[in-house]
């Protein structure tokens, strides 16, 4: 399903069209989520004064998409039910580095600030691959502080190399036909070959 353009989606969600939106879809175990939310929240609440707006999802589907808190420049949802719509409205995404989340960001052409879960090898490798592609900045969890987050967000949004790389990856992703390839494979297997 095709979504409207970013400005239309931002307006529909009640977001400021003139401010970059930082999307933070938190996932993981409860302990990991709670630690990450506290750490990233401390940094992001300060960058709101730099002219950003933040949408933070707490990763709690049991509460659906109810608003936990909304203050100037900050919207905290228990759960981001319509992730593609919020992703479309975003300018940059802060995430842990799971494969699916990174693939969504690549398909939607969104630069990422990836903060892998300590000891989670898959997330670290995904983060390093995204960094090599110049579509992400990577911070270790113990490096999370206002200045490093601010610098990473500024780079992701203002450095033309990130913008160029993100657009190139989005173009490649838009040409892929995952469903078509699965159908071809099933048909081939059903014919015994």
C-alpha positions as a Markdown table, in Angstrom:
| # | Residue | x | y | z |
|---|---|---|---|---|
| 1 | Unk | 0.0 | 0.0 | 0.0 |
| 2 | Unk | 1.4 | 3.4 | -1.0 |
| 3 | Unk | 1.5 | 6.0 | 1.7 |
| 4 | Unk | 1.1 | 9.8 | 0.9 |
| 5 | Unk | 4.2 | 12.0 | 0.9 |
| 6 | Unk | 6.1 | 12.7 | 4.0 |
| 7 | Unk | 4.7 | 16.2 | 4.6 |
| 8 | Unk | 1.1 | 14.9 | 4.3 |
| 9 | Unk | 1.8 | 12.1 | 6.7 |
| 10 | Unk | 3.5 | 14.5 | 9.2 |
| 11 | Unk | 0.5 | 16.7 | 9.0 |
| 12 | Unk | -1.9 | 13.8 | 9.5 |
| 13 | Unk | 0.0 | 12.7 | 12.6 |
| 14 | Unk | -0.1 | 16.3 | 14.0 |
| 15 | Unk | 3.7 | 16.8 | 13.7 |
| 16 | Unk | 5.5 | 20.0 | 12.9 |
| 17 | Unk | 6.3 | 20.2 | 9.2 |
| 18 | Unk | 9.3 | 22.4 | 9.8 |
| 19 | Unk | 11.1 | 20.3 | 12.3 |
| 20 | Unk | 13.0 | 17.1 | 11.6 |
| 21 | Unk | 11.3 | 14.1 | 13.3 |
| 22 | Unk | 13.4 | 11.5 | 15.2 |
| 23 | Unk | 11.6 | 8.2 | 15.4 |
| 24 | Unk | 12.6 | 5.8 | 18.2 |
| 25 | Unk | 10.8 | 2.5 | 18.0 |
| 26 | Unk | 12.0 | 0.6 | 21.1 |
| 27 | Unk | 11.8 | -3.2 | 21.1 |
| 28 | Unk | 13.4 | -6.1 | 23.1 |
| 29 | Unk | 13.1 | -7.6 | 26.5 |
| 30 | Unk | 11.5 | -5.5 | 29.2 |
| 31 | Unk | 14.8 | -5.1 | 31.1 |
| 32 | Unk | 16.6 | -4.0 | 27.9 |
| 33 | Unk | 13.8 | -1.7 | 26.8 |
| 34 | Unk | 13.7 | 0.0 | 30.2 |
| 35 | Unk | 17.4 | 0.6 | 30.3 |
| 36 | Unk | 17.5 | 1.9 | 26.6 |
| 37 | Unk | 14.5 | 4.1 | 27.1 |
| 38 | Unk | 16.1 | 5.8 | 30.1 |
| 39 | Unk | 19.4 | 6.3 | 28.4 |
| 40 | Unk | 18.1 | 7.5 | 25.0 |
| 41 | Unk | 15.4 | 9.7 | 26.6 |
| 42 | Unk | 18.1 | 11.6 | 28.6 |
| 43 | Unk | 19.9 | 12.5 | 25.4 |
| 44 | Unk | 16.9 | 13.1 | 23.2 |
| 45 | Unk | 15.0 | 15.4 | 25.5 |
| 46 | Unk | 18.0 | 17.8 | 25.2 |
| 47 | Unk | 18.1 | 17.7 | 21.4 |
| 48 | Unk | 14.5 | 18.8 | 21.2 |
| 49 | Unk | 15.7 | 22.3 | 22.0 |
| 50 | Unk | 17.9 | 22.1 | 18.9 |
| 51 | Unk | 14.7 | 22.1 | 16.8 |
| 52 | Unk | 14.0 | 18.4 | 16.6 |
| 53 | Unk | 10.7 | 16.6 | 17.4 |
| 54 | Unk | 10.9 | 13.1 | 18.8 |
| 55 | Unk | 8.4 | 10.2 | 18.7 |
| 56 | Unk | 9.4 | 7.4 | 21.1 |
| 57 | Unk | 7.6 | 4.1 | 21.1 |
| 58 | Unk | 8.0 | 2.2 | 24.4 |
| 59 | Unk | 7.6 | -1.2 | 22.9 |
| 60 | Unk | 4.4 | -2.1 | 24.9 |
| 61 | Unk | 1.8 | -3.6 | 22.5 |
| 62 | Unk | -0.4 | -4.5 | 25.5 |
| 63 | Unk | -1.3 | -0.8 | 25.8 |
| 64 | Unk | -1.9 | -0.4 | 22.0 |
| 65 | Unk | -1.1 | 3.0 | 20.6 |
| 66 | Unk | -2.2 | 5.1 | 23.6 |
| 67 | Unk | -0.2 | 8.2 | 24.3 |
| 68 | Unk | 2.0 | 7.9 | 27.4 |
| 69 | Unk | 3.1 | 11.5 | 27.3 |
| 70 | Unk | 3.1 | 14.4 | 25.0 |
| 71 | Unk | 4.9 | 17.7 | 25.5 |
| 72 | Unk | 6.3 | 20.3 | 23.2 |
| 73 | Unk | 8.4 | 18.4 | 20.6 |
| 74 | Unk | 8.1 | 15.0 | 22.3 |
| 75 | Unk | 5.4 | 12.3 | 21.8 |
| 76 | Unk | 5.8 | 9.0 | 23.8 |
| 77 | Unk | 3.5 | 6.2 | 22.7 |
| 78 | Unk | 3.2 | 2.9 | 24.5 |
| 79 | Unk | 3.2 | 1.2 | 21.1 |
| 80 | Unk | 3.7 | 2.4 | 17.5 |
| 81 | Unk | 0.8 | 0.5 | 15.9 |
| 82 | Unk | 1.2 | 2.0 | 12.4 |
| 83 | Unk | 5.0 | 1.8 | 12.1 |
| 84 | Unk | 5.1 | 2.4 | 8.3 |
| 85 | Unk | 3.2 | 5.7 | 8.7 |
| 86 | Unk | 5.5 | 7.0 | 11.4 |
| 87 | Unk | 8.5 | 5.8 | 9.5 |
| 88 | Unk | 7.4 | 7.6 | 6.4 |
| 89 | Unk | 7.0 | 10.8 | 8.5 |
| 90 | Unk | 10.4 | 10.5 | 10.1 |
| 91 | Unk | 13.7 | 12.1 | 9.1 |
| 92 | Unk | 16.0 | 9.8 | 11.1 |
| 93 | Unk | 15.5 | 6.7 | 13.1 |
| 94 | Unk | 17.2 | 5.7 | 16.4 |
| 95 | Unk | 17.1 | 1.9 | 16.8 |
| 96 | Unk | 18.8 | -1.1 | 18.3 |
| 97 | Unk | 19.9 | -2.7 | 15.0 |
| 98 | Unk | 17.5 | -5.6 | 14.4 |
| 99 | Unk | 17.5 | -6.9 | 10.9 |
| 100 | Unk | 13.8 | -6.1 | 10.2 |
| 101 | Unk | 14.0 | -2.6 | 11.5 |
| 102 | Unk | 17.1 | -1.8 | 9.4 |
| 103 | Unk | 15.4 | -3.3 | 6.3 |
| 104 | Unk | 12.4 | -1.1 | 6.8 |
| 105 | Unk | 14.6 | 2.0 | 7.2 |
| 106 | Unk | 16.5 | 1.1 | 4.0 |
| 107 | Unk | 13.3 | 0.5 | 2.1 |
| 108 | Unk | 11.9 | 3.9 | 3.3 |
| 109 | Unk | 15.1 | 5.7 | 2.7 |
| 110 | Unk | 15.7 | 6.7 | 6.4 |
| 111 | Unk | 19.2 | 7.3 | 7.9 |
| 112 | Unk | 19.7 | 5.6 | 11.2 |
| 113 | Unk | 21.4 | 6.1 | 14.5 |
| 114 | Unk | 22.0 | 2.5 | 15.7 |
| 115 | Unk | 22.7 | 1.7 | 19.3 |
| 116 | Unk | 23.2 | -2.1 | 19.4 |
| 117 | Unk | 22.3 | -4.0 | 22.6 |
| 118 | Unk | 25.5 | -4.9 | 24.4 |
| 119 | Unk | 26.5 | -8.5 | 23.7 |
| 120 | Unk | 24.1 | -8.8 | 20.8 |
| 121 | Unk | 26.4 | -9.8 | 18.0 |
| 122 | Unk | 23.8 | -9.8 | 15.2 |
| 123 | Unk | 22.8 | -6.2 | 16.0 |
| 124 | Unk | 26.4 | -5.1 | 16.1 |
| 125 | Unk | 27.2 | -6.7 | 12.8 |
| 126 | Unk | 24.0 | -5.2 | 11.2 |
| 127 | Unk | 25.0 | -1.8 | 12.6 |
| 128 | Unk | 28.5 | -2.0 | 11.2 |
| 129 | Unk | 27.2 | -3.1 | 7.8 |
| 130 | Unk | 24.8 | -0.1 | 7.8 |
| 131 | Unk | 27.6 | 2.2 | 8.8 |
| 132 | Unk | 29.8 | 0.9 | 5.9 |
| 133 | Unk | 27.0 | 1.6 | 3.5 |
| 134 | Unk | 27.0 | 5.2 | 4.9 |
| 135 | Unk | 23.3 | 5.0 | 5.9 |
| 136 | Unk | 23.9 | 4.9 | 9.7 |
| 137 | Unk | 26.0 | 6.2 | 12.6 |
| 138 | Unk | 26.7 | 3.7 | 15.4 |
| 139 | Unk | 27.0 | 4.5 | 19.1 |
| 140 | Unk | 27.7 | 1.9 | 21.7 |
| 141 | Unk | 25.2 | 2.0 | 24.6 |
| 142 | Unk | 27.9 | 3.1 | 27.1 |
| 143 | Unk | 28.6 | 6.1 | 24.7 |
| 144 | Unk | 25.1 | 7.5 | 24.8 |
| 145 | Unk | 25.3 | 11.1 | 25.9 |
| 146 | Unk | 23.7 | 14.3 | 24.6 |
| 147 | Unk | 26.7 | 15.5 | 22.7 |
| 148 | Unk | 27.4 | 12.2 | 20.8 |
| 149 | Unk | 23.7 | 11.8 | 20.0 |
| 150 | Unk | 23.5 | 15.5 | 18.9 |
| 151 | Unk | 26.6 | 15.1 | 16.7 |
| 152 | Unk | 25.3 | 11.8 | 15.1 |
| 153 | Unk | 21.8 | 13.3 | 14.3 |
| 154 | Unk | 23.4 | 16.4 | 12.8 |
| 155 | Unk | 25.7 | 14.3 | 10.6 |
| 156 | Unk | 22.9 | 12.0 | 9.5 |
| 157 | Unk | 20.6 | 14.9 | 8.6 |
| 158 | Unk | 23.1 | 17.4 | 7.2 |
| 159 | Unk | 25.9 | 15.4 | 5.6 |
| 160 | Unk | 25.2 | 15.1 | 1.9 |
| 161 | Unk | 27.0 | 11.8 | 1.7 |
| 162 | Unk | 24.5 | 10.2 | 4.1 |
| 163 | Unk | 21.6 | 11.6 | 2.0 |
| 164 | Unk | 23.1 | 10.3 | -1.2 |
| 165 | Unk | 23.8 | 6.8 | 0.2 |
| 166 | Unk | 20.3 | 6.5 | 1.8 |
| 167 | Unk | 18.7 | 7.5 | -1.6 |
| 168 | Unk | 20.8 | 4.9 | -3.4 |
| 169 | Unk | 19.9 | 2.1 | -1.0 |
| 170 | Unk | 16.2 | 3.1 | -1.2 |
| 171 | Unk | 16.3 | 3.0 | -5.0 |
| 172 | Unk | 17.9 | -0.5 | -4.9 |
| 173 | Unk | 15.3 | -1.7 | -2.3 |
| 174 | Unk | 12.4 | -0.3 | -4.4 |
| 175 | Unk | 13.4 | -2.5 | -7.3 |
| 176 | Unk | 13.3 | -5.7 | -5.3 |
| 177 | Unk | 10.3 | -7.9 | -5.6 |
| 178 | Unk | 10.4 | -10.2 | -2.5 |
| 179 | Unk | 6.9 | -11.5 | -3.0 |
| 180 | Unk | 7.5 | -12.2 | -6.6 |
| 181 | Unk | 10.7 | -14.1 | -5.9 |
| 182 | Unk | 8.9 | -16.2 | -3.2 |
| 183 | Unk | 6.1 | -17.1 | -5.7 |
| 184 | Unk | 8.7 | -18.1 | -8.3 |
| 185 | Unk | 10.5 | -20.3 | -5.8 |
| 186 | Unk | 7.2 | -22.0 | -4.7 |
| 187 | Unk | 6.2 | -22.6 | -8.3 |
| 188 | Unk | 9.6 | -24.0 | -9.1 |
| 189 | Unk | 9.5 | -26.3 | -6.1 |
| 190 | Unk | 5.9 | -27.4 | -6.9 |
| 191 | Unk | 7.1 | -28.5 | -10.4 |
| 192 | Unk | 9.7 | -30.7 | -8.8 |
| 193 | Unk | 12.7 | -28.5 | -9.7 |
